[in-house]
Amino acid sequence: MWRHFLRTVEEIADIEHKLAELIKKDEQCRRLQALEGVGLVGALLLKIVLGNPGHFKNGREAAACVGLTPVQHSSGGKERIGSISRVSGNSRLRSALFQGALATITQLERRPCRTQKEVWLSQLVARRGKKVAAIALANKTVRTAYALLKQGKEYQPELLAA
């Protein structure tokens, strides 16, 4: 039984290694990995879910497809905006982006900010907390990924002045 388990673990590691090699060869996935909190799995999921950016009118629609936009509970002229919908959207991608965003926030606690986005994120963490900031970063990541895929450009974060 133990040998079977070890063999299965080795097979999984081999498959993950082959998958990582394939992802590294893909141009779009390589560009998406430059985003904060996006690794191999996140890049692949973003490419699969967003696919052809022409399916969405704008980045907000792409973020809504993933389930990272606030739900509206409006009626009778009263606008009420709630939290994100945990039911709609791609839960695997949303989870991967959330975990990546939390990792980015943890890194920011240990080092100084290098980009404008990191300054924005650290200020948001101070105001609203880690989890709200992680969802906001995941939302921004999907919108940025949409723009990268649509325009075919490299991600170039706005660096802080030295």
Sequence and secondary structure as in RCSB ss.txt:
>XXXX:A:sequence
MWRHFLRTVEEIADIEHKLAELIKKDEQCRRLQALEGVGLVGALLLKIVLGNPGHFKNGREAAACVGLTPVQHSS
GGKERIGSISRVSGNSRLRSALFQGALATITQLERRPCRTQKEVWLSQLVARRGKKVAAIALANKTVRTAYALLK
QGKEYQPELLAA
>XXXX:A:secstr
 HHHHHHHHHHHHHHHHHHHHHHHH HHHHHHTTSTT  HHHHHHHHHHH SGGGSSSHHHHHHHHT SEEE  B
TTB  EEEE SSSS HHHHHHHHHHHHHHHHHHHHS   BHHHHHHHHHHHHH HHHHHHHHHHHHHHHHHHHHH
HT      B   
